[in-house]
């Protein structure tokens, strides 16, 4: 799937943190996908587009316009994998700050739902190894 997302000039931006579980899950799912990861946030009628550099959120009414972008993630600044990750939130709509209050927890739930629906590519099976007797 290919999508083109346009951006108006940013109206505001601020520093924020993403819980470690959300960041780690997003990047685990991204590593398993061919290219970008598309995560529907049904509760808000948004789509999250996750790539290696940022997460961009678009509204279902204007699918080609960015509403919010999370950029400049700094996972290397944390001391442990369970610490939150700092990033910069960029708002392209007047109501971006209000949307942001709901977006982070809704994105975490949508990621968990997405991960739960993921299907393994093959069927797992246990291999039997024959025991060899020790040489005398």
Helices and strands as residue ranges (DSSP letters): E 12-18, H 20-32, E 37-41, E 46-50, E 55-59, E 62-74, G 75-77, E 85-91, H 96-117
